[in-house]
Amino acid sequence: MSRRGRPAQSPEGVHHRPPVLEAASLVVRHVDRQGRVAIFDFASLPVAVPFQRSLAALFVAKCSAGGGWDSVNTSDTAWWMIRPFAYFLGEQPDAPQDIDGLTAALWNTWRLSLEPRTNGSHKHSAVAGLLQQDSRLPQPVREAMARRFAWSAEGERAYLPEEFRTIRTAARRTFRAALLRIRANTATLEQWRTGAVSPGGERWLLGEALDVLARTGDVPQKPLKSGGGMRALYRYRAALGGTGAVHTWKRLFLSRTEAAALGVLFVAEFGLNAATVSGMPVPALVPGSGGQTGLIYRLALEKPRRSGRGRFESRNIADIGADSAGRLLTEALEATTPARTALEAGGSPVDRLMVWHETTPHQGQNYPGTVRTGPFGFGVEDRASKDWARSVGLSGSPMRRMRRTVNVLHRRESGQNSQDTHDRVYVIPEPQAQQAAIPVIAEGALDAWRAAHRTVLLARLTEVPEDGEQETATTGCADYTRSPFTPAGPSCAASFLLCTACPNARVTPAHHARLAYLHQALAGLRGVVEETVWESGWADAHARLEDLRARLGPAVWAAARTGATAEDRAVIDQLLNGDYDL
């Protein structure tokens, strides 16, 4: 398989073209909406020719408009998932000639050959998703594919708090330096354009060079004698301070690594993935925002790998001060507007937030799958993220781990994932989330125990009164002076409703009728008071009587209800009304 990027006039001006299948050679050519090209040779797969042809046809359908693979990044990733499956089949003595010859046993063997890790899960889902589009796939194989692939996401963990702060601080330092540089030079350019700079001096020459830079993407240049490049015109060198990038195009534009640092800040602030940040259009201002209410931006987000519902999302982000999330958007717009202005002046307008500049227009040949318009590039490249990370002492791109950290530990909600994926893939395997859950689970268990304890009858059931037992309004009491609810003293001052929750209480058959009537009265209160009032004042007592009813049994309880005397009813009514004199 070979793959090469193709330059485009503008990433927004290229329309999605249908993929091409060269039947004779079984080569698929995929051109995505950004003009990037990927070429896949299915004849190179070690399976029978009919199987090669079927895979190529399914691949073309997925790359077509509406098929789900709108980006060559997606099709390329799928290709490298499909290849191992093809090589697996090629090694089998009974390899099928086409998709209709695939068996459940063969699929299960392939499944067991995959490591129970993220990469194995991705291979399983990618191949299954492709083959399931063919109506000839046998039903037993479909059922085998439907079984969940058990795997763990060990290896990638969220950053510790100090690590997260260190990375975000480093990204802020990189972007802040670039923003201040661009802001200062933009102010100089505006002064020159408004005539506030006197002609003739170095400041005037600097303004003139910046004007050319803002319109063309580079300062005034002349060809080198060797014919191998360009350099700044001599008359501007002193005003610019040199001929390096920091003295020329960096005055108005972000570099690749500075754009990557900005991308890290977006991930740290919003929990987005790198692909979403890369393709983010320029945020729109919400009509009517501004002034004392602050600026409100509307972010249009797209998750390229998701098809159908949930692929597109919008968020309103407010800039209400230096510490607000919207301030990052305001500063990102300020730092990237000169690049979009230069592109528009050159006839290539672009609606992308992440726009950056490079010294030499590579046209993508050194960065496969990327798009260039002259010296300008778009999005956040993985290589740029790694280059920035190395520049600040990190071992690799922090984008994925930053996103995991934000969504699992900071936002604590799914970010462009289903809730099931968020919980299963991100939260459950994360050690910090597990550690944070321990006290929450323990407190929940304790609350449940307390609630259960409050609603279980603690009074002892006896057949006859004990020696020294005293009668209360509802039960007997074996120790009237040592209540668990009030300080020790000559008498208990707790509510009569708590008698059934007291281990000193004794319930004999003589109390059944009165308690049954209390149970009935409490149930009746539920219909005439607010639910919250009943829950807070009467629910626990009612639940304990429910427990008593269950212990006594239906027959005893029914007899108790019919056995309540006028005195029992009067006592309970007075107690509920607060009129009973203890």
Beta strands, then each sheet from edge to edge (+ up, - down):
strand 1: 2-4
strand 2: 17-22
strand 3: 27-31
strand 4: 37-41
strand 5: 221-223
strand 6: 230-232
strand 7: 284-285
strand 8: 295-302
strand 9: 312-319
strand 10: 355-357
strand 11: 372-373
strand 12: 376-378
strand 13: 460-461
strand 14: 470-471
strand 15: 476-477
strand 16: 505-507
sheet 1: 1+ 4- 3+ 2-
sheet 2: 5+ 6-
sheet 3: 7+ 8- 9+
sheet 4: 10+ 12- 11+
sheet 5: 13+ 16+ 15- 14+
end
